[in-house]
Amino acid sequence: MAWTRLLPVADLPVGMARTVRVGLDDVLVCRLDDQRVHVLEDVCSHDDAPLGDQEIEGGCVTCPRHGARFDIESGAVRRSPAPVGIATYPARIQDSWVEADLED
């Protein structure tokens, strides 16, 4: 695995999701609690809208454009109109940083 540092864990409050630019792409970093973080692609599968910075509700993030919801652990669709889930990446907290394995 090739871990990429995304942001200091102190910069991401518990219960929040934040967009982070990595190269030319954006990922959505989500922090459930002091130990659990998740990283997803930052794009709605319905119309390619960015999901953006937001509060995590019920373990999901919501597309601000049309209300599609995605599970932050699996990327699965939890509410339409999104037709399919979104990509997730292995994530961890290491040395006070959120890191993800973004390799394909």
SULPECOR-V160461 format. One record per residue. RES is the residue in one small letter. SS is DSSP state (helix for helix, strand for strand, loop for the rest). PHI is phi in radians with two decimals (NA if undefined). OMEGA is omega in degrees with one decimal (999 if undefined). Layout:
res:RES ss:SS phi:PHI omega:OMEGA
res:RES ss:SS phi:PHI omega:OMEGA
//
This chain:
res:m ss:loop phi:NA omega:177.2
res:a ss:loop phi:-2.01 omega:-176.0
res:w ss:strand phi:-1.43 omega:177.5
res:t ss:strand phi:-1.98 omega:175.8
res:r ss:strand phi:-1.28 omega:-176.6
res:l ss:strand phi:-1.85 omega:178.0
res:l ss:strand phi:-2.91 omega:175.5
res:p ss:strand phi:-1.10 omega:-178.7
res:v ss:helix phi:-1.04 omega:179.0
res:a ss:helix phi:-1.13 omega:179.7
res:d ss:helix phi:-1.51 omega:-178.7
res:l ss:loop phi:-2.19 omega:-179.4
res:p ss:loop phi:-1.11 omega:174.9
res:v ss:loop phi:-1.00 omega:178.6
res:g ss:loop phi:1.50 omega:-177.4
res:m ss:strand phi:-2.10 omega:172.9
res:a ss:strand phi:-2.11 omega:-178.0
res:r ss:strand phi:-2.41 omega:176.2
res:t ss:strand phi:-1.37 omega:177.7
res:v ss:strand phi:-2.26 omega:178.0
res:r ss:strand phi:-1.45 omega:176.3
res:v ss:strand phi:-2.25 omega:-174.8
res:g ss:loop phi:1.13 omega:179.8
res:l ss:loop phi:-1.74 omega:-176.2
res:d ss:strand phi:-2.00 omega:174.4
res:d ss:strand phi:-1.96 omega:171.3
res:v ss:strand phi:-2.17 omega:178.3
res:l ss:strand phi:-1.89 omega:-178.7
res:v ss:strand phi:-1.74 omega:-175.4
res:c ss:strand phi:-2.10 omega:179.3
res:r ss:strand phi:-2.08 omega:179.5
res:l ss:loop phi:-1.40 omega:-179.3
res:d ss:loop phi:-2.75 omega:-176.6
res:d ss:loop phi:-1.19 omega:-176.1
res:q ss:loop phi:-1.98 omega:-171.9
res:r ss:loop phi:-1.96 omega:173.7
res:v ss:strand phi:-2.27 omega:178.1
res:h ss:strand phi:-2.39 omega:179.1
res:v ss:strand phi:-2.25 omega:-178.9
res:l ss:strand phi:-2.26 omega:171.1
res:e ss:strand phi:-1.21 omega:-175.8
res:d ss:loop phi:-1.70 omega:179.4
res:v ss:loop phi:-2.69 omega:176.7
res:c ss:loop phi:-1.34 omega:179.9
res:s ss:loop phi:-1.29 omega:178.8
res:h ss:loop phi:-1.35 omega:-177.8
res:d ss:loop phi:-2.52 omega:177.2
res:d ss:loop phi:1.12 omega:176.6
res:a ss:loop phi:-1.29 omega:174.0
res:p ss:loop phi:-1.21 omega:177.6
res:l ss:loop phi:-1.38 omega:171.8
res:g ss:loop phi:1.27 omega:-179.7
res:d ss:loop phi:-1.08 omega:-179.1
res:q ss:strand phi:-2.95 omega:174.7
res:e ss:strand phi:-1.49 omega:176.2
res:i ss:loop phi:-1.43 omega:-179.9
res:e ss:strand phi:-2.20 omega:178.5
res:g ss:loop phi:1.06 omega:-179.5
res:g ss:loop phi:1.31 omega:-176.9
res:c ss:strand phi:-2.28 omega:168.1
res:v ss:strand phi:-1.98 omega:-174.2
res:t ss:strand phi:-2.13 omega:174.9
res:c ss:loop phi:-1.23 omega:-177.9
res:p ss:loop phi:-1.22 omega:-176.5
res:r ss:loop phi:-1.39 omega:-176.0
res:h ss:loop phi:-2.28 omega:172.7
res:g ss:loop phi:1.50 omega:175.6
res:a ss:loop phi:-1.08 omega:-179.4
res:r ss:strand phi:-2.11 omega:-179.1
res:f ss:strand phi:-2.26 omega:175.9
res:d ss:strand phi:-1.20 omega:-175.3
res:i ss:loop phi:-1.32 omega:178.8
res:e ss:loop phi:-1.45 omega:-174.0
res:s ss:loop phi:-1.92 omega:-174.7
res:g ss:loop phi:1.39 omega:-177.4
res:a ss:loop phi:-1.17 omega:176.4
res:v ss:strand phi:-1.24 omega:176.2
res:r ss:strand phi:-1.98 omega:174.2
res:r ss:strand phi:-2.70 omega:178.4
res:s ss:loop phi:-1.23 omega:25.0
res:p ss:loop phi:-1.62 omega:179.0
res:a ss:loop phi:-1.09 omega:-177.4
res:p ss:loop phi:-1.43 omega:-177.7
res:v ss:loop phi:-2.50 omega:178.7
res:g ss:loop phi:-1.26 omega:178.8
res:i ss:loop phi:-2.07 omega:-176.9
res:a ss:loop phi:-1.17 omega:172.5
res:t ss:strand phi:-2.11 omega:-178.3
res:y ss:strand phi:-2.30 omega:174.5
res:p ss:strand phi:-1.00 omega:-177.4
res:a ss:strand phi:-2.43 omega:179.0
res:r ss:strand phi:-2.76 omega:169.7
res:i ss:strand phi:-1.85 omega:-177.6
res:q ss:strand phi:-2.41 omega:178.7
res:d ss:loop phi:0.92 omega:177.9
res:s ss:loop phi:1.19 omega:175.5
res:w ss:strand phi:-2.10 omega:168.3
res:v ss:strand phi:-1.51 omega:178.8
res:e ss:strand phi:-2.20 omega:177.3
res:a ss:strand phi:-2.46 omega:172.8
res:d ss:strand phi:-1.66 omega:-174.8
res:l ss:loop phi:-1.68 omega:179.1
res:e ss:loop phi:-1.16 omega:177.3
res:d ss:loop phi:-1.44 omega:999
//
